[in-house]
Amino acid sequence: MQTKWIDITLPVKPGMLRWPGDALVRFIKMKEMKKGAQNNLSAISLGSHTGTHMDAPLHFFAGGKSLDKMPLEAVIGPARVLEIKDKECVKSDELRRFNILKGERILIKTANSGFKKARSFRENFTYISLEAAKYILSRGVRTLGIDYLSVGGFKKDGTEVHRALLGAGIWLIEGLDLSGVKPGKYELFCLPLKTVGLEGAPARVVIRK
C-alpha cells in the first residue's frame, strides 16, 4: 500500500499572503443559485506568482523560456526535502552536509514554515543566499523549491539569486507549505498552469514518501 499524498500547496483565496505589489486574489460570483440562477459560476482574478507557484527563466531573462516550455520531468519524480536550521538565509556551508547530487529535485524547508498562517508579508523571511545559489548550481540541481514566496531575499540577493538559478536552467517552485513535512526522500508531483508565453503560474504540488 502506497503512502498517501501530502498536499504542500498554499490554498488560493482572497486576502491570502502575497508579495508586495502583486495582484490581489479576487473571486467574482457571476452566477449564484442562492440568487435564483440555475447554477453557480465564478471568475478568478490573480497574479501569475500567487501562492504556490513556479518561475520560468522568462521571469528574469527577456529571451528566456516561458512556463509552457517546461519539461514535465523537471517537476515529476523523486525529490528530497532538506531542512535548513539557519534562520537568516540558506548558506552553502549548511548545504554541503546533504551531499546534493546532480539532477536532484530539492525542496528546502526553513523557519519560514513556522509562520505559514501569517497573512502579512515578512521582509525578513529565510532566503537562499547568492553564494548558496552558486553552490546549488555547482551540484547540478534540476529543480529547486522553497517555503516562501521567493528563493531570493526581499532586501538582499533577490534579483541575483533568481538570475543565477534561472539562468542555469533550474526550474523554481516558490511558496511551498512544508510545515507538516519531515526531511527526507519523496515522490514529487507538481503541475503549474500551462500559461503560454508567461514567466510564471500557480501550481498544485503534492509529495509522498
Backbone bond lengths (Angstrom), bond angles and torsions (degrees), N, CA, C in turn:
res aa  C-N    CA-C-N  psi(-1)  N-CA   C-N-CA  omega(-1)  CA-C   N-CA-C  phi
1 M - - - 1.461 - - 1.529 109.73 -
2 Q 1.317 116.07 126.84 1.448 120.43 -177.56 1.521 111.58 -77.21
3 T 1.337 115.34 148.86 1.455 120.82 175.35 1.520 109.29 -64.34
4 K 1.317 116.86 144.19 1.464 119.85 -178.78 1.518 111.19 -70.28
5 W 1.307 115.48 155.80 1.452 122.14 178.21 1.527 110.30 -70.37
6 I 1.332 115.52 142.95 1.462 122.18 175.07 1.519 107.48 -110.65
7 D 1.319 116.06 122.23 1.462 120.81 -179.52 1.527 108.95 -83.08
8 I 1.316 117.63 116.67 1.470 121.28 -179.84 1.533 110.67 -112.25
9 T 1.337 114.38 32.52 1.463 122.21 179.57 1.520 110.34 -101.35
10 L 1.319 117.06 135.71 1.458 120.73 173.68 1.529 109.71 -72.88
11 P 1.333 118.26 134.20 1.464 120.28 178.09 1.529 111.11 -63.63
12 V 1.317 116.21 136.96 1.459 121.19 178.60 1.524 108.94 -91.79
13 K 1.328 116.31 121.69 1.461 120.70 -178.66 1.523 109.83 -160.61
14 P 1.335 117.36 156.10 1.466 119.96 176.07 1.525 110.98 -58.41
15 G 1.317 116.22 140.39 1.455 120.95 178.93 1.513 114.54 85.97
16 M 1.321 117.53 0.09 1.461 120.68 -177.92 1.531 110.70 -69.13
17 L 1.321 115.46 164.26 1.453 122.69 177.98 1.525 110.26 -59.11
18 R 1.321 116.21 137.00 1.464 120.62 177.92 1.518 110.20 -146.31
19 W 1.316 114.96 157.90 1.452 121.43 176.11 1.531 108.29 -69.27
20 P 1.332 118.69 138.69 1.471 120.53 179.88 1.530 112.00 -52.90
21 G 1.304 116.18 126.10 1.455 121.41 179.94 1.516 114.65 93.95
22 D 1.321 117.78 -14.06 1.462 119.92 177.45 1.527 110.80 -72.66
23 A 1.322 115.41 161.79 1.459 120.94 -177.67 1.521 111.65 -65.31
24 L 1.318 115.44 145.86 1.459 121.42 173.21 1.528 109.58 -72.18
25 V 1.323 115.96 151.04 1.465 120.47 173.26 1.522 108.09 -87.22
26 R 1.321 116.40 127.99 1.466 120.83 179.45 1.526 110.01 -130.34
27 F 1.315 116.49 131.25 1.455 123.14 171.13 1.527 106.68 -106.49
28 I 1.306 116.46 118.78 1.460 121.33 -176.62 1.522 109.09 -109.63
29 K 1.337 116.50 120.01 1.455 121.73 178.98 1.529 109.84 -81.36
30 M 1.320 116.23 108.32 1.459 120.63 -179.50 1.526 111.41 -87.90
31 K 1.333 116.04 -34.96 1.465 122.21 174.50 1.518 108.33 -139.07
32 E 1.328 117.12 141.61 1.455 121.13 178.88 1.523 109.74 -137.02
33 M 1.324 116.26 126.70 1.452 120.49 -179.95 1.530 111.51 -63.83
34 K 1.330 116.26 -32.54 1.462 118.74 179.92 1.527 112.19 -68.36
35 K 1.325 116.08 -13.01 1.466 121.06 176.93 1.531 111.36 -105.91
36 G 1.322 116.14 13.29 1.454 120.57 174.89 1.514 116.20 102.15
37 A 1.310 118.61 -3.68 1.457 120.57 179.22 1.524 110.27 -73.39
38 Q 1.329 116.90 157.74 1.455 121.24 -179.08 1.525 112.63 -78.50
39 N 1.325 116.34 -16.18 1.459 120.57 179.19 1.528 109.55 -153.90
40 N 1.331 115.06 166.69 1.460 120.69 174.41 1.527 108.92 -95.20
41 L 1.326 116.13 138.54 1.458 121.12 -178.62 1.527 108.68 -146.96
42 S 1.321 115.65 128.41 1.462 120.07 -175.78 1.526 111.30 -126.31
43 A 1.325 115.05 158.28 1.459 122.89 170.92 1.525 107.08 -118.92
44 I 1.319 115.69 146.36 1.458 121.05 -178.30 1.523 108.95 -119.46
45 S 1.330 115.68 133.56 1.459 121.71 175.17 1.528 108.36 -124.33
46 L 1.313 116.78 123.80 1.465 120.45 -178.50 1.517 110.05 -160.25
47 G 1.329 116.52 165.83 1.449 121.36 179.03 1.513 111.96 -84.44
48 S 1.310 116.34 162.15 1.465 120.43 -178.38 1.526 112.32 -73.07
49 H 1.337 117.13 -11.72 1.464 121.15 178.70 1.533 110.69 -117.74
50 T 1.318 115.40 37.31 1.461 121.90 179.84 1.526 110.86 -78.25
51 G 1.333 116.07 132.14 1.460 121.17 173.18 1.516 113.40 52.81
52 T 1.331 116.06 -134.96 1.461 121.27 176.03 1.523 107.98 -72.68
53 H 1.315 116.04 118.59 1.464 119.33 -174.10 1.522 110.93 -150.50
54 M 1.312 115.33 172.79 1.460 121.01 177.11 1.514 110.99 -119.56
55 D 1.338 114.73 148.12 1.456 122.42 174.08 1.517 109.26 -107.19
56 A 1.319 116.18 136.53 1.457 122.17 172.65 1.528 108.81 -104.98
57 P 1.327 118.81 161.75 1.465 120.93 178.59 1.524 113.78 -52.56
58 L 1.329 117.90 -30.89 1.467 121.68 179.49 1.532 112.17 -59.10
59 H 1.317 117.36 -19.76 1.465 121.68 179.91 1.535 111.68 -58.97
60 F 1.349 116.49 -34.50 1.460 119.54 -178.24 1.532 113.80 -129.71
61 F 1.347 116.83 4.00 1.453 120.64 178.74 1.530 109.02 -132.47
62 A 1.326 116.34 121.39 1.463 121.07 -175.89 1.524 112.79 -56.74
63 G 1.325 116.97 -34.78 1.460 119.88 -179.59 1.508 113.78 -102.29
64 G 1.341 116.22 14.68 1.458 120.51 -176.70 1.522 113.49 -75.80
65 K 1.325 115.61 166.39 1.462 120.64 179.04 1.522 110.84 -68.32
66 S 1.325 115.38 143.06 1.461 120.89 173.16 1.525 108.99 -86.85
67 L 1.322 117.03 169.58 1.464 120.31 -171.49 1.524 113.24 -65.91
68 D 1.324 117.65 -27.72 1.466 119.34 179.20 1.528 112.20 -70.26
69 K 1.322 117.49 -8.42 1.470 121.45 178.31 1.531 112.24 -95.30
70 M 1.330 116.77 2.19 1.459 120.84 -177.72 1.530 111.36 -69.32
71 P 1.329 118.35 130.69 1.464 120.28 175.02 1.525 110.18 -71.51
72 L 1.314 117.78 135.52 1.453 121.13 -176.48 1.522 112.67 -62.98
73 E 1.332 117.44 -28.79 1.461 119.11 -179.82 1.531 112.21 -66.32
74 A 1.320 117.62 -13.11 1.461 120.24 176.92 1.525 111.51 -68.41
75 V 1.325 116.70 -27.59 1.464 119.88 -172.19 1.535 113.87 -125.75
76 I 1.311 117.16 8.99 1.464 121.13 176.49 1.525 108.44 -128.93
77 G 1.339 116.39 120.85 1.454 119.97 179.58 1.510 111.99 139.63
78 P 1.326 117.63 -169.41 1.466 121.55 -178.39 1.520 111.82 -60.62
79 A 1.323 115.35 144.04 1.467 121.57 177.60 1.520 108.07 -146.51
80 R 1.330 115.38 164.27 1.458 119.58 179.20 1.523 109.57 -132.23
81 V 1.330 116.02 131.96 1.458 122.18 175.38 1.521 108.41 -94.05
82 L 1.323 116.32 121.80 1.462 122.70 178.09 1.522 108.81 -109.44
83 E 1.318 116.60 131.08 1.460 119.54 178.63 1.527 109.79 -99.94
84 I 1.328 116.11 123.29 1.456 123.50 -178.77 1.522 109.36 -102.16
85 K 1.315 116.67 130.03 1.464 121.59 -176.91 1.527 113.17 -87.55
86 D 1.327 117.28 -29.84 1.460 121.27 -179.36 1.529 109.87 -62.52
87 K 1.319 117.30 123.30 1.465 121.00 -175.67 1.528 113.28 -85.87
88 E 1.327 116.22 -16.58 1.462 118.71 179.44 1.525 111.10 -78.50
89 C 1.318 115.32 -57.34 1.458 119.83 -178.52 1.529 110.08 -161.41
90 V 1.317 115.30 163.89 1.462 121.60 175.79 1.519 107.82 -78.59
91 K 1.314 116.67 127.11 1.463 121.67 -178.55 1.531 109.66 -119.26
92 S 1.314 115.16 153.93 1.463 120.04 -176.58 1.521 112.15 -64.00
93 D 1.335 117.67 -33.60 1.472 120.15 -179.69 1.523 111.59 -58.47
94 E 1.339 116.88 -40.09 1.464 120.16 179.76 1.523 110.94 -75.18
95 L 1.322 117.10 -34.10 1.459 120.58 -179.60 1.528 112.58 -67.16
96 R 1.309 116.18 -31.42 1.468 120.14 -174.81 1.526 113.43 -59.60
97 R 1.324 117.02 -29.59 1.464 119.15 -176.82 1.527 112.86 -72.98
98 F 1.335 117.37 -8.98 1.460 120.11 -178.05 1.529 113.29 -90.94
99 N 1.317 117.67 -8.05 1.467 121.00 178.93 1.534 111.11 52.04
100 I 1.309 115.55 58.27 1.468 121.68 -179.73 1.521 109.73 -66.46
101 L 1.338 115.61 134.47 1.459 121.40 -175.70 1.528 111.74 -106.66
102 K 1.305 115.46 156.78 1.456 121.63 179.01 1.530 110.69 -60.66
103 G 1.325 116.06 134.85 1.452 121.33 177.61 1.513 115.24 85.31
104 E 1.333 118.09 0.14 1.471 120.31 -178.69 1.525 112.00 -71.40
105 R 1.326 113.18 152.62 1.466 122.04 169.36 1.526 105.35 -102.72
106 I 1.313 116.74 117.09 1.466 121.87 -173.24 1.523 110.85 -115.34
107 L 1.336 116.08 129.04 1.458 122.52 175.11 1.521 107.56 -114.51
108 I 1.320 117.35 124.15 1.457 121.37 -174.51 1.530 111.29 -103.04
109 K 1.337 114.53 121.79 1.465 121.73 176.65 1.524 108.28 -101.26
110 T 1.329 116.49 129.66 1.455 122.18 -177.78 1.528 110.03 -131.30
111 A 1.320 115.18 -170.39 1.467 120.76 175.58 1.526 111.51 -62.64
112 N 1.332 117.23 -16.83 1.467 120.57 178.00 1.523 111.74 -57.28
113 S 1.329 116.67 -32.27 1.465 120.79 -178.12 1.521 112.26 -65.06
114 G 1.322 116.66 -16.86 1.459 120.24 179.91 1.512 114.34 -79.15
115 F 1.329 117.47 -12.48 1.468 119.14 178.26 1.524 111.64 -128.44
116 K 1.323 115.49 43.36 1.468 120.38 -178.02 1.526 112.90 -65.93
117 K 1.346 117.49 -24.09 1.461 120.24 -177.77 1.523 112.86 -86.94
118 A 1.324 117.14 -4.55 1.461 120.36 -179.74 1.526 110.08 -65.73
119 R 1.315 117.37 132.25 1.458 121.55 -178.40 1.520 111.82 -96.04
120 S 1.329 117.05 -15.49 1.463 119.86 178.55 1.528 109.65 -97.53
121 F 1.311 116.23 143.36 1.460 122.46 -176.46 1.527 110.51 -69.55
122 R 1.323 115.65 136.92 1.470 121.71 178.41 1.522 108.97 -106.40
123 E 1.316 116.32 119.37 1.459 120.15 -179.73 1.525 111.95 -72.88
124 N 1.332 117.16 -25.28 1.462 121.06 -175.79 1.527 112.65 -100.05
125 F 1.324 116.91 36.67 1.467 119.66 177.52 1.536 109.98 -68.15
126 T 1.326 115.79 159.49 1.466 120.97 178.14 1.530 108.92 -75.62
127 Y 1.311 115.87 124.98 1.463 120.99 -175.96 1.530 110.19 -124.27
128 I 1.297 116.10 173.71 1.458 121.55 176.63 1.521 108.24 -91.54
129 S 1.316 117.05 121.85 1.459 121.07 -179.97 1.530 109.71 -71.01
130 L 1.312 115.65 160.04 1.458 119.69 -179.60 1.527 111.05 -63.66
131 E 1.328 117.37 -38.71 1.467 118.61 179.40 1.524 111.18 -68.38
132 A 1.328 118.00 -32.15 1.465 120.47 175.08 1.524 110.67 -69.73
133 A 1.332 116.51 -37.91 1.461 120.57 177.54 1.524 110.33 -61.42
134 K 1.323 116.18 -40.62 1.464 120.06 178.50 1.526 110.97 -65.86
135 Y 1.323 116.44 -35.95 1.468 119.53 176.78 1.529 110.25 -66.30
136 I 1.331 116.59 -42.65 1.468 121.44 177.85 1.532 109.95 -58.99
137 L 1.333 116.62 -40.57 1.463 120.72 177.19 1.529 110.69 -61.67
138 S 1.311 115.90 -41.57 1.464 120.11 -177.79 1.526 112.46 -65.63
139 R 1.345 116.27 -22.89 1.463 120.52 -179.89 1.526 112.37 -88.38
140 G 1.327 117.68 -7.91 1.459 120.57 176.60 1.512 114.65 74.21
141 V 1.340 116.80 35.27 1.467 121.22 178.86 1.524 110.31 -64.19
142 R 1.330 116.11 141.21 1.464 121.98 -178.76 1.525 112.37 -87.10
143 T 1.346 115.19 -46.08 1.463 122.11 -176.41 1.519 108.85 -140.62
144 L 1.347 116.40 142.07 1.457 120.92 -176.82 1.519 110.02 -132.97
145 G 1.332 115.82 131.99 1.462 120.68 177.43 1.517 110.72 -125.54
146 I 1.345 116.25 156.31 1.460 121.03 178.25 1.526 109.57 -146.03
147 D 1.327 115.93 159.90 1.461 122.05 -173.80 1.532 114.32 -94.52
148 Y 1.319 117.03 38.16 1.464 121.23 167.94 1.520 107.91 -149.93
149 L 1.319 117.35 -178.51 1.454 121.03 -170.14 1.525 114.22 -76.39
150 S 1.322 117.67 -4.03 1.454 120.19 -179.77 1.524 110.72 -152.00
151 V 1.325 116.58 143.83 1.460 120.18 173.81 1.528 110.39 -73.81
152 G 1.329 116.11 -34.09 1.454 121.35 179.44 1.517 111.29 -93.36
153 G 1.318 117.12 163.52 1.453 121.56 -176.97 1.516 113.70 -75.67
154 F 1.326 115.69 167.22 1.464 121.20 178.69 1.530 110.15 -80.27
155 K 1.321 115.87 -40.34 1.464 120.66 -178.04 1.522 112.65 -102.96
156 K 1.324 117.62 -14.14 1.456 120.95 -175.55 1.528 110.45 -149.79
157 D 1.306 115.41 142.55 1.471 122.33 173.43 1.525 114.34 59.99
158 G 1.311 117.21 25.73 1.464 119.88 179.86 1.520 112.16 -74.38
159 T 1.330 115.68 -67.81 1.463 121.01 179.32 1.519 111.32 -62.70
160 E 1.337 116.45 -41.68 1.457 121.12 -175.27 1.527 112.35 -61.86
161 V 1.333 116.93 -42.81 1.467 120.63 -179.72 1.525 110.73 -68.82
162 H 1.311 117.10 -42.58 1.465 119.91 177.20 1.531 111.03 -59.39
163 R 1.320 116.10 -46.75 1.458 119.66 -177.58 1.532 111.68 -66.09
164 A 1.320 116.30 -37.28 1.468 119.52 179.24 1.522 110.92 -64.79
165 L 1.335 116.71 -47.51 1.462 120.80 -176.06 1.525 112.40 -74.36
166 L 1.321 116.68 -49.64 1.464 119.93 -178.52 1.525 111.34 -67.27
167 G 1.335 116.05 -34.11 1.459 120.12 179.44 1.520 112.65 -66.43
168 A 1.330 115.56 -22.98 1.467 120.34 178.61 1.530 111.82 -93.40
169 G 1.326 116.61 4.20 1.461 119.91 177.77 1.511 114.91 84.48
170 I 1.339 117.54 16.33 1.469 120.72 177.00 1.524 108.83 -85.03
171 W 1.324 116.97 127.59 1.460 121.72 179.10 1.526 108.98 -85.50
172 L 1.320 116.72 136.24 1.460 122.04 -171.97 1.522 112.84 -111.71
173 I 1.328 115.49 133.11 1.462 122.23 173.00 1.529 106.76 -114.62
174 E 1.313 117.36 122.18 1.460 121.59 -177.36 1.524 110.33 -121.79
175 G 1.332 115.64 155.31 1.463 120.19 178.43 1.517 114.09 77.88
176 L 1.317 117.70 31.23 1.464 120.92 178.29 1.528 111.33 -74.54
177 D 1.325 116.79 147.89 1.458 122.41 173.25 1.525 108.04 -102.34
178 L 1.323 115.88 94.77 1.470 121.19 -179.21 1.518 111.45 -105.54
179 S 1.318 116.95 17.99 1.468 121.56 -174.75 1.528 112.70 -61.02
180 G 1.319 118.28 -33.49 1.458 120.91 -178.13 1.513 113.39 -106.35
181 V 1.320 116.61 18.04 1.463 121.53 -174.24 1.529 110.73 -110.11
182 K 1.327 115.81 131.71 1.461 120.56 176.84 1.524 109.73 -89.14
183 P 1.325 116.98 151.54 1.465 119.84 176.81 1.525 110.86 -59.65
184 G 1.301 116.08 149.55 1.455 119.41 178.19 1.511 113.09 146.35
185 K 1.329 115.37 -169.20 1.459 121.89 -177.66 1.520 110.78 -92.89
186 Y 1.309 115.62 139.23 1.459 122.53 -178.23 1.523 110.53 -141.71
187 E 1.319 113.90 168.84 1.457 121.47 167.78 1.517 106.59 -101.38
188 L 1.316 116.35 128.71 1.469 122.15 -175.86 1.518 110.78 -106.48
189 F 1.329 114.91 138.06 1.470 121.31 174.11 1.524 106.30 -137.45
190 C 1.326 116.35 107.95 1.470 121.93 -177.25 1.522 109.13 -131.34
191 L 1.323 116.54 119.31 1.457 120.14 178.35 1.528 110.80 -126.05
192 P 1.327 116.76 106.42 1.461 119.84 174.12 1.530 109.85 -77.47
193 L 1.320 116.39 160.42 1.457 119.53 172.83 1.530 109.06 -59.29
194 K 1.308 116.83 141.09 1.468 120.70 -178.57 1.521 109.09 -83.82
195 T 1.333 114.43 75.82 1.461 120.87 -177.29 1.526 109.29 -83.15
196 V 1.302 116.86 113.90 1.463 122.21 -175.56 1.529 110.79 -75.25
197 G 1.323 114.86 121.39 1.454 120.25 175.65 1.512 115.18 77.69
198 L 1.333 118.10 10.48 1.462 120.32 -179.57 1.531 110.68 -107.03
199 E 1.341 114.08 162.57 1.464 121.71 -175.16 1.518 114.20 -89.23
200 G 1.333 117.28 -5.54 1.454 119.74 -179.14 1.511 111.47 -171.85
201 A 1.334 115.49 171.49 1.460 120.22 178.29 1.518 109.58 -168.21
202 P 1.342 117.02 149.84 1.470 120.39 172.99 1.524 110.28 -60.22
203 A 1.343 115.45 152.67 1.478 120.69 -177.72 1.520 110.66 -138.35
204 R 1.324 115.56 151.82 1.456 121.86 169.83 1.521 106.42 -101.29
205 V 1.321 116.61 124.58 1.461 120.67 -174.44 1.521 109.40 -126.54
206 V 1.337 116.04 127.36 1.470 121.46 176.51 1.525 108.78 -132.98
207 I 1.328 115.55 152.95 1.468 121.69 177.31 1.519 109.36 -137.08
208 R 1.318 117.39 161.45 1.454 121.64 171.24 1.521 108.79 -152.45
209 K 1.322 115.08 153.44 1.457 120.36 -179.80 1.526 110.73 -62.34
